[in-house]
Amino acid sequence: MNNVSCALTIAGTDPSGGAGIQADLKTFQELQTYGMSVITSVVAQNTTGVTSVHHMPINMIEDQLEVIIKDMPIHALKTGMIANKQMMEIISKKIEKMDAPYVMDPVMVATSGDSLIDTEARSFLREYLLPQTALVTPNIPEAEFITGHSIETLEDMKDAAKHIVDHFNADAALIKGGHMKAEAVDFLYDGSAMHTFSAKRINTKNTHGTGCTYSAAITSYLAKGYSMVEAVQKSKDFVTAAISKSFELGYGNGPTNHWAIRER
């Protein structure tokens, strides 16, 4: 079993199963990657929003990371919700020990609109975690915060991707166009070239956990040895299928269908 691809997610939970750790592990499993997880926060949320959050003690986050690092191979990792600066500091130190590509999903606000990390953590993320990333995957509001610039056009999206790489030393930035009204276009800038990934926009409110799923898929493909461009393209296909066959579950924004790719 030494050829098994292993991926780690460091994130918060979602008991409704559509986002967070649960979505990441479902995605890893569907893409035949052995999934591991470190829980940063236990979040009481469902398709309608967040009710309450309990942050794990810092020493518990550190212990979870240490037992994995000491025992298991890590071929790629991602982070999702990291709620405060103290969590980020210990995670940043542990990432330095992992010789693996790091994908950051800069989770700041849930699909429902609830804020998930504090102001101090947002600043630390921008200044210290971004330079460690192989890829950061912000949606438009997140990219606006990171860059400090308004994003209203496709050219603005491209400029934001370049800005994140050039000014914050991320290896690559993927700006997701889900908040645009036209075709669902994402732009990947890898420091030398701009790559475009487009898909037909799907008319649905069931988008709970799409950011988690997209970044987890990229992490899985990187763990399996695909190039960044290949990983993003395959993940774009995966998340588009998951949205196109999403579920009418719950009273809010329903979850995506993580096994949709199997039904093609």
C-alpha positions in Angstrom: 0.0 0.0 0.0 3.0 2.3 -0.2 1.6 3.8 -3.5 -1.5 5.1 -1.8 -2.0 8.9 -2.2 -2.7 10.6 1.1 -4.3 14.0 1.6 -4.8 16.0 4.8 -7.5 18.6 5.6 -7.2 21.1 8.4 -10.6 22.7 8.9 -13.8 23.1 10.8 -16.7 20.7 10.9 -20.2 20.8 9.3 -22.6 18.4 10.9 -25.0 18.7 7.9 -22.2 17.1 5.8 -22.1 19.6 3.0 -19.0 21.7 3.8 -15.9 21.7 6.0 -14.1 18.5 7.1 -17.0 16.3 6.1 -17.1 17.7 2.5 -13.3 17.4 2.2 -13.2 13.7 3.3 -16.1 12.8 1.0 -14.2 14.5 -1.9 -10.9 12.7 -1.0 -12.8 9.4 -0.9 -14.5 9.9 -4.3 -11.2 10.7 -5.9 -9.5 7.6 -4.4 -7.2 9.5 -2.1 -6.7 8.4 1.5 -8.1 11.3 3.6 -6.9 12.5 7.0 -8.2 15.4 9.1 -7.4 17.8 11.8 -10.3 19.6 13.4 -9.8 23.3 14.2 -13.4 24.2 15.2 -16.6 22.3 15.8 -19.3 24.3 14.0 -23.0 23.9 14.6 -24.2 24.7 11.1 -26.6 23.5 8.4 -27.9 24.7 5.0 -29.4 27.8 6.6 -26.5 29.1 8.6 -24.2 28.9 11.6 -25.7 28.6 15.1 -22.6 28.3 17.2 -18.9 27.6 17.1 -16.6 25.8 19.6 -12.9 26.3 18.8 -10.5 23.4 19.7 -7.8 24.2 22.3 -4.5 25.1 20.6 -2.7 22.2 22.2 -5.3 19.8 20.8 -4.8 21.1 17.3 -1.1 20.8 17.7 -1.4 17.2 19.1 -3.6 16.2 16.1 -1.1 17.6 13.7 1.9 15.9 15.4 0.4 12.4 15.5 -0.3 12.6 11.8 3.1 14.1 10.9 4.9 11.4 12.9 3.0 8.4 11.5 1.5 9.1 8.1 2.7 10.2 4.7 1.2 13.5 3.6 1.3 14.0 -0.2 -0.8 17.2 -0.2 -2.8 19.2 2.4 -5.4 21.9 2.5 -6.7 24.3 5.1 -10.3 25.6 5.4 -11.6 27.4 8.4 -8.9 28.6 10.7 -10.7 30.9 13.1 -8.0 32.8 14.9 -4.4 33.9 14.9 -3.3 31.4 17.5 -4.5 28.5 15.4 -2.8 29.9 12.4 0.5 30.3 14.2 0.7 26.6 15.2 -0.6 25.4 11.8 2.0 27.5 10.0 4.8 26.0 12.0 3.6 22.4 11.4 3.2 23.1 7.6 6.9 23.8 7.5 7.5 20.2 8.6 5.5 18.8 5.7 7.2 18.4 2.3 3.9 18.6 0.5 1.9 21.2 -1.6 -0.4 23.3 0.5 -3.7 24.4 -0.8 -5.4 27.2 1.1 -9.2 27.7 0.9 -9.3 31.1 2.7 -12.6 30.5 4.4 -13.9 33.7 5.8 -17.7 33.7 5.3 -20.1 30.8 5.0 -22.4 30.5 2.0 -25.2 31.7 4.4 -23.2 34.9 5.1 -22.0 34.1 8.6 -18.4 35.2 9.4 -16.1 32.3 10.3 -12.8 33.9 11.3 -11.9 37.0 13.3 -10.2 40.2 12.0 -6.7 39.4 13.5 -6.8 36.0 11.8 -7.6 37.5 8.4 -4.4 39.7 8.7 -2.2 36.8 9.8 -3.5 34.7 6.9 -2.6 37.3 4.4 0.8 38.1 5.8 2.2 34.7 6.9 0.2 31.8 5.6 -0.1 32.9 2.0 3.7 32.7 1.3 3.5 29.0 2.3 0.9 28.1 -0.2 1.3 26.2 -3.5 -2.2 27.5 -4.3 -4.8 29.8 -2.7 -8.4 29.5 -3.9 -10.4 32.6 -3.0 -13.9 33.5 -4.2 -14.4 37.1 -5.2 -15.2 38.6 -1.8 -12.2 36.8 -0.3 -10.0 38.0 -3.1 -11.2 41.5 -2.5 -10.2 41.3 1.1 -6.8 39.8 0.4 -5.9 42.4 -2.3 -7.9 45.4 -0.9 -9.2 46.0 -4.4 -12.8 45.8 -5.8 -13.4 43.0 -8.3 -16.2 43.7 -10.8 -14.9 42.3 -14.1 -13.0 39.4 -15.5 -10.0 41.6 -15.9 -10.3 42.5 -12.2 -10.2 38.8 -11.4 -7.0 38.3 -13.4 -5.4 41.3 -11.8 -6.3 39.9 -8.3 -4.7 36.6 -9.1 -1.5 38.3 -10.2 -1.6 40.6 -7.2 -1.8 37.7 -4.7 1.1 35.9 -6.3 3.3 39.0 -6.9 2.6 40.8 -3.6 1.9 38.0 -1.1 4.3 35.3 -2.5 1.8 32.6 -3.0 3.0 30.1 -5.7 -0.3 30.3 -7.5 -3.8 31.9 -7.1 -7.1 30.6 -8.4 -9.8 33.3 -8.4 -13.2 31.7 -8.6 -16.0 33.4 -10.5 -19.0 32.0 -8.8 -20.2 35.4 -7.6 -20.2 36.7 -11.2 -23.5 36.7 -13.1 -22.2 35.4 -16.4 -20.5 32.1 -17.2 -18.7 30.5 -14.3 -15.1 31.4 -15.1 -12.1 30.9 -12.9 -8.6 32.2 -13.4 -5.4 30.5 -12.3 -2.1 32.5 -12.2 1.0 30.5 -11.5 3.6 33.2 -11.6 4.2 32.9 -15.3 1.0 32.3 -17.1 -2.8 32.9 -16.8 -5.0 29.9 -17.2 -8.8 30.0 -17.8 -11.3 27.5 -16.6 -14.9 27.9 -17.6 -18.2 26.0 -17.2 -21.8 26.7 -17.9 -23.5 28.4 -15.0 -26.0 26.2 -13.2 -29.1 27.8 -12.0 -29.4 26.5 -8.4 -29.2 27.8 -4.9 -27.7 24.4 -3.8 -24.1 25.5 -3.5 -23.4 24.7 0.2 -19.8 23.6 0.5 -18.7 24.2 -3.1 -15.5 26.0 -2.1 -14.5 23.3 0.3 -15.2 20.6 -2.3 -13.3 22.4 -5.1 -10.2 23.0 -3.0 -10.3 19.4 -1.6 -10.5 18.0 -5.1 -7.4 20.0 -6.1 -5.6 18.8 -3.1 -6.5 15.2 -3.9 -5.3 15.5 -7.5 -2.0 17.2 -6.3 -1.5 14.3 -3.9 -1.9 11.9 -6.8 0.9 13.7 -8.7 -1.0 15.8 -11.2 0.4 19.2 -12.3 -1.4 22.3 -10.9 -3.2 23.1 -14.2 -4.3 19.5 -14.5 -5.5 19.4 -10.9 -7.5 22.5 -11.3 -9.1 21.4 -14.6 -10.1 18.0 -13.2 -11.4 19.7 -10.0 -13.4 22.2 -12.0 -15.1 19.3 -13.8 -15.7 17.5 -10.5 -17.3 20.5 -8.7 -19.4 21.4 -11.8 -20.8 17.9 -11.8 -21.4 18.1 -8.1 -23.4 21.3 -8.4 -25.3 20.2 -11.5 -26.6 17.2 -9.6 -26.9 18.9 -6.2 -29.5 17.9 -3.6 -32.7 19.6 -2.5 -31.9 19.0 1.1 -32.5 21.3 4.1 -34.3 24.7 4.2 -31.4 26.8 2.9 -28.6 26.4 0.4 -28.6 22.6 -0.3 -25.3 20.6 -0.6 -23.5 19.5 -3.7 -23.5 15.9 -4.8 -20.0 14.5 -4.1 -20.7 11.3 -6.1 -22.1 13.0 -9.2 -19.0 12.3 -11.2 -19.7 8.6 -10.9 -23.1 9.0 -12.6 -21.7 10.4 -15.8 
